[in-house]
């Protein structure tokens, strides 16, 4: 019998803002494994952002070692992985809707409105992006973009519906990018989504993504959005 490594196995038994964030992150960058042959069940997260893996480890009070995976080529980045053997954590996540090999079939979990922002921010930090789009000719910033990515069309469909009803958004179309599906928001809706994420000073978030939002707000004194969601920027 192997040595039992410490971890809070009751972490997903009780809802909290931090728990909702970590759950969202695992729906993006996490997975569960059921090794029936060896009677082992595992929870795993892998990311190129060490900050996220350390956040996951810290929240679960895990003493498991973070593995460093060297890049396969110059085009790739170093990856970080935390793998936790725990039937209790596996079962808790399974009951919350996180199943093995979930990437193409996962469904949006049942989440109360008060935890929705934290869950979606966690998912966004794992499988979302935010960037300032510039005009190809003038290189002047013209649009803020927030994008969610998933292999599951059903997951993004419910995500879109929940955000639209909560924030009164215009976006409703999900794009097929061949390898995955994308839910993309332009300036006006992006600002609403990001304010929903960060407006109440959450404790857990990926700093580099929040910096883009902060930069966008500092870049212009006022956003003016026309019917096509184009933004007129002012020089800072």
Secondary structure, DSSP 8 states (H G I E B T S, - for coil): --------TTGGGS--HHHHHHHHHHHHHEEEEEEGGGTEEEEEEEES-HHHHHHHHHHTT-----EEE--SSTTS--EEEEEEE-HHHHHHHHHTT--TT-TTT-------HHHHHHHHHHHHHHHEEEEEEE-TTT--EEEEEEEEEES-HHHHHHHHHHHHHHHT-S---EEE-SSSEEEEE-HHHHHHHHHHHHTT--S---HHHHHHHHHHHHH-S---B-TT--B-----
